[in-house]
Amino acid sequence: MPKRNAADWTLAQGKAGGNNTIIRALARVPLVEQRQARPVLVTITWAYDGEATAGMPSRAIYDRMEGFEEVLFGALDEEDWATEAAAITGNDARQWRFYAADAEDFEARFSAAFTGHALYPIELEAVPDPDWQGLREVQPKA
């Protein structure tokens, strides 16, 4: 995954379920060749208690999430094994959405990236999504 270019991303803020929500997503769906190379949607979900912060993470949780992202994105920058498509924060969770060629390969590389790190309160799920609907559904409508 190449380093992030701000022009490739869109940011949206709003309310969902009465709580603040922030969505960071790729501004454009990749070309068909790129989508075909990475047809598996992998979601990483970090649930937290956001009752006191209108569904958003506390400062301490946010800082931990930033550290988590540093490790993950560092590993992705080192070797191109997944494409970040979106991150949704609000309603007591942050969910990152990635596209990969293979769920098992993603899991193995993900685990290797976090070897020796403290455990994070996350859940991973992988499903086939060759049309990248997991990205399309969070992109702003034109």
N, C-alpha and C positions, 0 to 999 in steps of 0.2 A: 504494500500500500504506500503510495507516495505521500510525502508530507502534505498536510492539509493546505489547501489554497482557499482563502475566504470566499472567493468568487464562486466556488463550486457548491457552496452551502447556502441554505435559507434558514432563517430563524423565525419562529412564530410564537407568540405569547397569547394566552387567552384563559378561558375558564372551562373546566370540565368537571361535572359532578359538584359544582359550586366551589371548586378549588382552583388555584392558579395552576397553569400548565405551560411548560416551555417545550417546544419541539425544535430540534436541530435536525435537518434532513438534507440529503443531496438535492441540489436544485433541479437536476435533470436525471432522468432514468438513463443508465448507461446503454451503449449500443448493444444490439442483439448478440453480437459475438461475446461481449463481456458478460452478459446475462447468462448465456449458454454455458460459459466456463464456470460460473458460480451459481448453480440453480438451487442451493439449499439455504434457507433462511434460518439463521441461528439467533435466538433471542437470549439475552442475559438480563435477568431481572433481579434488582436489589430492592426488596421491600423494606420500609422503615416506618416509624411512627411519626406522622406529620400533623397530628391533631393540633399541636400548639403553633404550627407554622403554615396553616392553610394548605396542607397537603404537600408542602415542599420539605426538603431535607433540612435538618438543623445545620448549623455551621460545622459542628464536629463531624456529622455524617457526610456533609458536602466535601469537607477536606479529605476524608477517607476515600470518597468516590474519586476525587481528583488523583489521589495516589494510585488507585486501582487503574484509572485510565492511563496514567503515565506508564505503568508497567505494560499494559495491554498494547497501547499504541506504539510503544518502543519496540515491542516484539514484532508488531505488524510492519513497522518501518524497516526493521532489520531484514525480514523476509516477507515477501508479498503472498500471504496465505489466506487472506480474507479481505472483503471490502466493507468498510463501515458505511451503512446506509442512513441510519437515523439514531437519535437518542431522544427519548420522551421522558420528561421529569414532571411529576405531579401526581396527585391522588395517592400519596403514600408509597410511591415507587419510582425508580428510574429504570427504564428499559432501553438497552442498546440493541440495535438490529444490525446484523452482519450477514453478508452473503459469502458462502464458501463452496468449494467444489465438492466437499465431502464432509459429513458430520463427524465421522470418526477422526479424520485428519485434523479438523478444527479442534476437537476436544483434546487430542494428543498435544498439539502445539500450544494450546491454551494452558494446559496443565504444566507443560515444560516451562512456559513463561513465568508461571507463578510458583515454581519449585522454590522452597525455602522462605516463602512469604507467609504471613499470617493468613488464616482462612478468612474469606469474605462471605457475608450472608447473601449469596447469590444462587440463582437457579438458572440452568441452561436448558434450552429446548431447541430442537432442530426439526424442521419440516420442509418437504419439497415446496419450492415456490419459484418455478422457472420463469414466471412472468413478472417477478419482483413486485407482487401486490403489497407486500409488507412495507415497501418504500412508497409506492403510489398512494396508499391510503393515508399517509401522513404529509404528503406534499400539498402545498397550498393550491387550491383550485384556481385556474385561470379565469 
